[in-house]
Amino acid sequence: MREKWKNNFSEWYNEIIEKAEILDVRYPVKGVYVWYPYGYKIRRHVVELIRKILDGTGHEEALFPLLIPEHEFAKEAKHIAGFEDEVYWVTHGGLEPLKVKLALRPTSETAIYPIFALWIRSHADMPLKIYQVVNTFRYETKHTRPLIRLREITTFKEAHTAHASMEDAERQVREAISCYRSFFDTLGIPYIISRRPDWDKFPGAEYTMAFDTIFPDGRTLQIGTVHNLGQNFSRTFDITFENPKGEQEYAYQTCYGISDRVIAALLALHGDDSGLCLMPEVAPIQVVVVPIWFKDKKELVDSEVEKLTDELHDFRVHVDSRDIRPGSKYYDWEIRGVPLRVELGPRDIEQGKVTLVRRDTGERFSVPRSEVRERVRETLAEISSSLKERAWREMESRIHTAAHIEEIKKLVVEKGGVIKTTWCGREACGKSIEDRVDVDILGILDEEPAQGSCVGCGEKAEKVIIMGRSY
């Protein structure tokens, strides 16, 4: 059932993006895509979920400009060095050359922080917790892929916070991680949380925490990041406040983001050879009702279907009344990942029951007509739980442990996924390990104690790290 999804994932993914009507990839700019209405509804439910989580933890949504003046963008040297190869520049207004070039935001620190400097005056103005959901632009030079590597990221949720102490900024990092845990858990997306090595952290950050998942082809995908910025940006943008002693201090900051990659993970990790298997929480259609018509029984069936959909008003329900064979309808909704199908025909009506079919397992069963509303609710909850457990099980099967360089090389070729190993903590040694095995160090598992020797140099291990090939 899941063989193509596992063994030819790239082909499966490209097909499902088109056949399930998620994105139209035919837009005439590389790395820029059009959301179909069905795909956009999935996106909307995902965005509503993260908004609810952030709003519930004291964040406030705002909206900052897309255009960033070159002089503001260039203020933070480390930051611009991290993005200089990816920036789109606006150089003309109509036919007139602009006096100041304008960057299309690759991310918004340099757009938001000059305003933070105006908003913050006193310690009483903090913590300040702002987020926005916007599009961002990056001149992606690698092979572009829908929802994974884009030149226009259409779903970029970025949060930016300011605090009166490093301790409060650290607390905010923990809160952000907790928010993302809740978000990914609800979506059934399994993850590994690690601290990025210093040479791979966000430009200008003190440190970066990252969420990674593992795709069916064994490659990893970064699906969320949390950065402690310390005072690096506040010093650059002069974000100061008066503390309780009447002294001026620089604010402490954090930022954290997710993108279209969350949608990619949602689609990829819950699929099979028949198409998508959407989590009920974000499925545009949770229940599709397929009337089974026979000759002179159409009016009877349609009348009962109308009553049934009225009873299921708590759910996102769609009645497929197209004049085509039921089998064609089943195929269409399976590809689109609708969690639950309800079939209702004359025989069902006579027997006082309906037929339910689960998308995740294909299980088909009858329930009494009088119990249908509660059984639909229970079944959707079971589907959600089952998809989450299956995704975590699949990911954990792709995490391997290695104690030697040659073992890492062998695992990369034969199994892919993520490889846990040990490291002395020295940057030169870490980069040497990456070069020798042609695999990146994704992150450091700070909470796991290191034992034995470093896989690179043989000295005492100080860190447990994860390695893998990423998108």
C-alpha positions as CSV (number, residue, x, y, z in Angstrom):
1,M,0.0,0.0,0.0
2,R,2.8,2.4,0.9
3,E,5.6,1.0,-1.4
4,K,5.7,3.8,-4.0
5,W,5.4,6.4,-1.2
6,K,8.5,4.8,0.4
7,N,10.5,3.6,-2.6
8,N,9.9,6.3,-5.2
9,F,9.0,9.2,-2.9
10,S,10.2,12.0,-5.2
11,E,7.9,10.9,-8.1
12,W,5.0,10.3,-5.6
13,Y,5.4,13.8,-4.1
14,N,5.5,15.6,-7.5
15,E,2.4,13.6,-8.7
16,I,0.4,14.3,-5.5
17,I,1.1,18.0,-5.5
18,E,-0.6,18.1,-9.0
19,K,-3.3,15.3,-8.7
20,A,-4.5,16.4,-5.2
21,E,-4.7,20.0,-6.5
22,I,-2.4,21.5,-3.9
23,L,-0.3,23.7,-6.2
24,D,-0.2,24.5,-9.8
25,V,3.5,24.4,-10.7
26,R,3.0,25.9,-14.2
27,Y,3.5,29.6,-13.2
28,P,6.2,31.0,-15.5
29,V,8.7,31.9,-12.8
30,K,11.0,29.2,-11.4
31,G,10.3,28.4,-7.7
32,V,7.0,30.3,-7.7
33,Y,3.7,28.4,-7.5
34,V,0.0,29.0,-7.4
35,W,-2.2,27.6,-4.6
36,Y,-5.3,25.7,-5.8
37,P,-8.4,26.4,-3.7
38,Y,-8.2,22.9,-2.1
39,G,-4.5,23.3,-1.2
40,Y,-5.1,26.8,0.0
41,K,-7.8,25.5,2.4
42,I,-5.2,23.1,4.0
43,R,-2.9,26.1,4.3
44,R,-5.6,28.2,5.9
45,H,-6.4,25.5,8.6
46,V,-2.6,25.2,9.4
47,V,-2.2,28.9,9.7
48,E,-5.3,29.1,11.9
49,L,-3.8,26.5,14.2
50,I,-0.5,28.3,14.7
51,R,-2.4,31.6,15.2
52,K,-4.5,30.1,17.9
53,I,-1.4,28.7,19.7
54,L,0.4,32.0,19.5
55,D,-2.6,34.2,20.5
56,G,-3.1,31.9,23.5
57,T,0.4,32.6,24.7
58,G,0.3,36.4,24.6
59,H,1.6,37.0,21.1
60,E,0.0,39.7,19.0
61,E,-0.3,39.6,15.2
62,A,1.1,42.6,13.2
63,L,2.1,43.3,9.7
64,F,5.3,44.9,8.6
65,P,6.3,46.1,5.1
66,L,7.7,43.8,2.4
67,L,10.3,46.4,1.2
68,I,13.4,46.9,3.3
69,P,15.8,49.9,2.6
70,E,19.3,48.8,1.8
71,H,20.8,50.9,4.6
72,E,18.6,49.1,7.2
73,F,19.2,45.7,5.7
74,A,23.0,46.3,5.7
75,K,23.2,47.4,9.4
76,E,23.7,43.9,10.8
77,A,26.9,42.5,9.1
78,K,26.5,38.9,10.2
79,H,22.9,38.9,9.2
80,I,23.3,40.2,5.7
81,A,26.3,37.9,5.2
82,G,23.9,35.0,5.8
83,F,21.4,36.2,3.1
84,E,23.4,38.3,0.6
85,D,23.3,35.6,-2.1
86,E,19.5,35.2,-1.7
87,V,18.2,38.8,-1.8
88,Y,15.9,40.1,-4.5
89,W,16.5,43.9,-5.0
90,V,14.1,46.5,-6.3
91,T,16.2,49.0,-8.2
92,H,13.6,51.0,-10.1
93,G,10.3,52.8,-9.4
94,G,8.6,52.8,-12.9
95,L,11.4,54.0,-15.2
96,E,13.3,55.9,-12.5
97,P,16.3,54.4,-10.7
98,L,15.7,54.4,-7.0
99,K,18.1,56.4,-4.8
100,V,18.0,53.7,-2.2
101,K,17.7,50.0,-3.3
102,L,14.9,48.1,-1.6
103,A,15.2,44.4,-0.6
104,L,12.3,42.1,-0.8
105,R,12.3,40.6,2.7
106,P,14.1,37.3,2.9
107,T,13.2,37.5,6.6
108,S,12.1,40.5,8.6
109,E,14.5,41.3,11.4
110,T,15.8,44.4,9.6
111,A,12.2,45.6,8.8
112,I,10.9,45.0,12.3
113,Y,13.7,46.1,14.6
114,P,13.9,49.7,13.6
115,I,10.2,49.9,14.7
116,F,10.9,48.0,17.9
117,A,13.4,50.8,18.7
118,L,10.5,53.3,18.5
119,W,8.0,51.2,20.4
120,I,10.2,50.3,23.4
121,R,11.1,52.9,25.9
122,S,10.8,51.3,29.3
123,H,11.1,47.8,30.9
124,A,7.3,48.1,31.3
125,D,7.0,47.9,27.5
126,M,8.3,44.3,27.6
127,P,8.0,41.5,27.0
128,L,6.9,42.5,23.5
129,K,5.8,39.5,21.5
130,I,4.8,40.1,17.8
131,Y,4.3,37.7,14.9
132,Q,3.2,38.0,11.3
133,V,2.2,35.5,8.5
134,V,3.6,36.8,5.2
135,N,5.4,35.9,2.0
136,T,9.2,36.2,1.8
137,F,11.5,36.0,-1.2
138,R,14.8,34.2,-1.5
139,Y,16.8,33.7,-4.7
140,E,17.1,30.0,-4.3
141,T,19.9,28.7,-6.5
142,K,19.6,25.0,-5.8
143,H,17.0,22.8,-7.4
144,T,13.6,24.2,-6.5
145,R,10.8,22.0,-5.2
146,P,7.2,22.8,-4.4
147,L,6.8,23.8,-0.7
148,I,10.4,22.7,0.1
149,R,12.7,25.0,-1.8
150,L,11.0,28.1,-3.0
151,R,11.8,31.6,-4.4
152,E,8.6,32.9,-3.0
153,I,7.7,31.4,0.4
154,T,4.0,32.1,0.7
155,T,3.5,30.9,4.2
156,F,6.2,32.4,6.4
157,K,5.2,32.7,10.1
158,E,7.8,34.7,12.0
159,A,7.6,35.8,15.6
160,H,9.9,38.4,17.1
161,T,10.1,39.2,20.8
162,A,12.0,41.7,23.1
163,H,12.7,41.2,26.8
164,A,14.3,43.1,29.7
165,S,16.7,40.3,30.7
166,M,18.5,37.4,29.2
167,E,16.6,35.1,31.7
168,D,13.3,36.2,30.2
169,A,14.6,35.7,26.7
170,E,15.7,32.2,27.6
171,R,12.2,31.6,29.0
172,Q,10.8,32.8,25.7
173,V,12.9,30.3,23.8
174,R,11.4,27.5,26.0
175,E,7.9,28.9,25.4
176,A,8.5,29.0,21.6
177,I,9.7,25.4,21.6
178,S,6.6,24.4,23.6
179,C,4.4,26.2,21.1
180,Y,6.0,24.4,18.2
181,R,5.7,21.1,20.0
182,S,2.0,21.6,20.4
183,F,1.7,22.7,16.7
184,F,3.5,19.8,15.2
185,D,1.9,17.3,17.6
186,T,-1.6,18.5,16.5
187,L,-0.5,18.0,12.9
188,G,0.9,14.6,13.6
189,I,4.3,15.7,12.3
190,P,7.1,13.9,14.2
191,Y,10.3,15.8,15.0
192,I,13.8,15.9,16.5
193,I,14.8,19.0,18.4
194,S,18.5,19.9,18.4
195,R,20.8,22.9,18.7
196,R,22.4,23.8,15.5
197,P,26.3,23.9,15.5
198,D,27.7,27.4,15.7
199,W,28.7,27.4,12.0
200,D,25.1,26.6,11.0
201,K,23.1,28.9,13.3
202,F,20.9,31.8,12.2
203,P,23.1,34.8,11.2
204,G,23.3,37.1,14.2
205,A,21.9,34.6,16.7
206,E,23.5,33.5,20.0
207,Y,22.3,30.0,19.2
208,T,19.6,28.3,17.1
209,M,17.2,25.5,18.1
210,A,15.7,23.5,15.2
211,F,12.9,21.0,14.6
212,D,13.8,18.4,11.9
213,T,11.7,15.6,10.5
214,I,12.6,12.7,8.2
215,F,10.9,12.2,4.9
216,P,10.2,8.7,3.4
217,D,13.3,9.0,1.1
218,G,15.5,9.3,4.2
219,R,16.3,13.0,3.7
220,T,15.7,15.4,6.6
221,L,13.7,18.6,6.4
222,Q,14.0,21.5,8.8
223,I,10.4,22.5,9.7
224,G,10.9,25.1,12.4
225,T,13.6,27.2,14.1
226,V,13.9,29.1,17.3
227,H,16.7,31.7,17.8
228,N,18.0,33.4,20.9
229,L,19.4,36.7,19.5
230,G,20.8,38.0,22.8
231,Q,21.6,41.7,22.3
232,N,23.1,41.4,18.9
233,F,20.3,43.1,17.0
234,S,19.3,45.5,19.7
235,R,22.8,47.0,19.7
236,T,22.7,47.3,15.9
237,F,19.2,48.9,15.8
238,D,19.5,50.8,19.1
239,I,16.6,49.0,20.9
240,T,17.1,50.3,24.4
241,F,14.9,50.6,27.5
242,E,15.1,52.2,30.9
243,N,15.4,49.6,33.6
244,P,13.9,49.9,37.1
245,K,17.1,51.6,38.3
246,G,16.7,54.4,35.7
247,E,19.6,53.1,33.6
248,Q,19.5,52.5,29.8
249,E,20.0,48.9,28.6
250,Y,19.8,47.1,25.3
251,A,16.9,44.7,24.9
252,Y,17.3,40.9,24.7
253,Q,15.5,39.3,21.7
254,T,14.3,36.1,20.2
255,C,12.8,35.1,16.9
256,Y,11.3,31.9,15.6
257,G,9.7,30.8,12.3
258,I,8.0,28.2,10.3
259,S,7.2,28.1,6.6
260,D,5.5,26.2,3.7
261,R,7.7,23.3,4.7
262,V,5.2,22.5,7.4
263,I,2.6,21.8,4.6
264,A,5.2,19.7,2.7
265,A,5.7,17.6,5.8
266,L,2.0,17.3,6.5
267,L,1.4,15.9,3.0
268,A,4.5,13.8,2.8
269,L,4.4,12.0,6.1
270,H,0.8,11.0,6.0
271,G,0.6,9.6,2.5
272,D,0.4,6.2,0.8
273,D,0.2,4.9,-2.7
274,S,-3.4,6.0,-3.1
275,G,-2.5,9.7,-2.3
276,L,-2.8,11.9,0.7
277,C,-4.1,10.9,4.2
278,L,-4.9,14.2,5.7
279,M,-5.2,14.8,9.4
280,P,-8.8,15.6,10.3
281,E,-7.8,18.7,12.1
282,V,-6.7,20.5,8.9
283,A,-8.5,18.6,6.1
284,P,-10.6,20.9,4.0
285,I,-13.2,18.1,3.9
286,Q,-13.4,15.9,6.9
287,V,-16.3,13.8,5.7
288,V,-17.3,13.2,2.1
289,V,-20.8,11.7,1.5
290,V,-21.3,9.6,-1.6
291,P,-24.9,8.8,-2.5
292,I,-25.4,5.4,-4.1
293,W,-28.3,5.8,-6.5
294,F,-30.4,3.0,-8.1
295,K,-32.9,3.7,-10.8
296,D,-36.1,5.0,-9.1
297,K,-34.5,5.4,-5.7
298,K,-32.6,8.6,-6.4
299,E,-35.1,11.0,-4.7
300,L,-35.2,8.7,-1.6
301,V,-31.4,8.6,-1.3
302,D,-31.0,12.4,-1.9
303,S,-33.6,13.1,0.8
304,E,-31.8,10.9,3.3
305,V,-28.4,12.4,2.3
306,E,-29.8,15.9,3.0
307,K,-30.9,14.8,6.5
308,L,-27.6,13.1,7.1
309,T,-25.5,16.2,6.2
310,D,-27.7,18.3,8.5
311,E,-26.9,16.0,11.4
312,L,-23.2,16.3,10.6
313,H,-23.1,20.1,10.6
314,D,-20.4,20.1,13.2
315,F,-17.9,18.7,10.6
316,R,-16.6,19.9,7.3
317,V,-18.9,17.8,5.0
318,H,-19.1,17.6,1.3
319,V,-21.7,15.7,-0.7
320,D,-20.4,14.3,-4.0
321,S,-23.5,14.5,-6.2
322,R,-21.6,14.3,-9.5
323,D,-23.2,12.0,-12.1
324,I,-20.2,9.6,-12.4
325,R,-19.5,6.1,-11.1
326,P,-19.1,5.8,-7.4
327,G,-15.6,4.2,-8.0
328,S,-14.4,7.3,-9.7
329,K,-15.6,9.4,-6.7
330,Y,-13.8,7.1,-4.3
331,Y,-10.6,7.5,-6.3
332,D,-10.8,11.3,-6.3
333,W,-11.4,11.6,-2.6
334,E,-8.7,9.1,-1.7
335,I,-6.1,11.1,-3.7
336,R,-7.2,14.2,-1.8
337,G,-6.9,12.5,1.5
338,V,-10.4,13.1,2.9
339,P,-10.3,11.3,6.2
340,L,-13.7,9.6,6.2
341,R,-16.1,8.6,3.5
342,V,-19.8,7.9,4.1
343,E,-21.8,5.9,1.6
344,L,-25.5,5.8,1.7
345,G,-27.7,3.8,-0.7
346,P,-31.2,2.3,-0.8
347,R,-30.1,-0.9,1.0
348,D,-28.5,1.1,3.8
349,I,-31.7,3.1,4.2
350,E,-33.8,0.0,4.4
351,Q,-31.5,-1.5,7.0
352,G,-31.3,1.8,9.0
353,K,-27.5,2.1,8.7
354,V,-24.7,3.9,6.8
355,T,-21.4,2.7,5.6
356,L,-18.2,4.4,6.8
357,V,-14.8,4.0,5.1
358,R,-11.5,5.2,6.8
359,R,-9.0,6.7,4.5
360,D,-6.0,5.8,6.6
361,T,-6.6,2.1,6.9
362,G,-9.2,1.4,4.2
363,E,-11.4,-0.2,6.8
364,R,-15.1,-0.4,5.8
365,F,-17.9,-0.8,8.4
366,S,-21.6,-0.2,9.0
367,V,-23.0,1.8,11.8
368,P,-26.6,2.3,12.9
369,R,-28.2,5.4,11.4
370,S,-29.1,6.7,14.8
371,E,-25.5,6.6,15.9
372,V,-23.8,8.1,12.9
373,R,-23.0,11.5,14.3
374,E,-21.2,10.1,17.4
375,R,-19.5,7.4,15.4
376,V,-18.2,9.9,12.9
377,R,-16.7,11.9,15.7
378,E,-15.1,8.9,17.3
379,T,-13.7,7.6,14.0
380,L,-12.1,11.0,13.1
381,A,-10.4,11.0,16.5
382,E,-9.2,7.5,15.9
383,I,-7.9,8.4,12.5
384,S,-6.0,11.4,14.0
385,S,-4.4,9.2,16.7
386,S,-3.6,6.5,14.2
387,L,-1.9,8.8,11.7
388,K,0.2,10.4,14.5
389,E,1.4,7.1,15.9
390,R,2.2,5.8,12.4
391,A,4.2,8.9,11.5
392,W,6.2,8.7,14.7
393,R,6.8,5.0,14.2
394,E,8.1,5.6,10.6
395,M,10.4,8.4,11.7
396,E,11.9,6.4,14.6
397,S,12.7,3.5,12.3
398,R,14.9,6.0,10.3
399,I,17.1,7.0,13.3
400,H,20.3,5.0,13.5
401,T,23.3,5.0,15.8
402,A,27.0,4.8,14.7
403,A,30.3,4.7,16.6
404,H,32.7,4.9,13.7
405,I,33.2,7.0,10.5
406,E,32.9,3.9,8.2
407,E,29.7,2.9,10.0
408,I,28.2,6.4,9.3
409,K,29.1,6.1,5.6
410,K,27.5,2.7,5.3
411,L,24.3,3.8,7.0
412,V,24.0,6.9,4.8
413,V,24.2,4.7,1.7
414,E,22.1,1.8,2.8
415,K,19.5,3.3,5.1
416,G,19.6,7.1,5.0
417,G,17.7,8.9,7.7
418,V,19.4,10.4,10.7
419,I,22.5,9.0,12.3
420,K,23.3,9.6,16.0
421,T,27.0,9.7,16.9
422,T,29.4,11.4,19.3
423,W,31.6,14.5,18.9
424,C,34.3,16.2,20.9
425,G,32.7,19.6,20.3
426,R,35.5,21.3,18.4
427,E,34.4,23.0,15.2
428,A,37.4,21.9,13.1
429,C,36.7,18.3,14.0
430,G,33.0,18.7,13.3
431,K,33.6,20.1,9.8
432,S,36.2,17.4,9.2
433,I,33.6,14.7,10.1
434,E,31.2,16.3,7.6
435,D,33.8,16.3,4.9
436,R,34.8,12.7,5.5
437,V,31.3,11.3,5.4
438,D,29.7,13.8,3.0
439,V,26.8,14.3,5.5
440,D,25.9,17.4,7.5
441,I,25.9,17.7,11.3
442,L,22.2,18.7,11.7
443,G,22.4,19.5,15.4
444,I,23.5,18.7,19.0
445,L,21.3,16.8,21.4
446,D,22.1,18.8,24.5
447,E,20.0,16.7,26.8
448,E,21.6,13.4,25.9
449,P,24.9,12.6,27.7
450,A,27.9,11.7,25.6
451,Q,29.8,8.6,26.2
452,G,32.9,7.1,24.7
453,S,35.1,8.8,22.1
454,C,34.6,11.3,19.3
455,V,33.8,9.7,16.0
456,G,36.1,12.2,14.3
457,C,39.3,12.5,16.3
458,G,39.0,9.7,18.9
459,E,39.3,12.1,21.9
460,K,36.7,12.1,24.7
461,A,33.2,12.8,23.4
462,E,31.5,15.9,24.7
463,K,28.3,16.0,22.6
464,V,25.8,13.7,21.0
465,I,25.0,14.9,17.5
466,I,22.6,13.9,14.7
467,M,23.8,13.8,11.1
468,G,21.8,13.5,7.8
469,R,21.3,14.6,4.3
470,S,18.8,17.4,4.1
471,Y,16.7,19.1,1.5
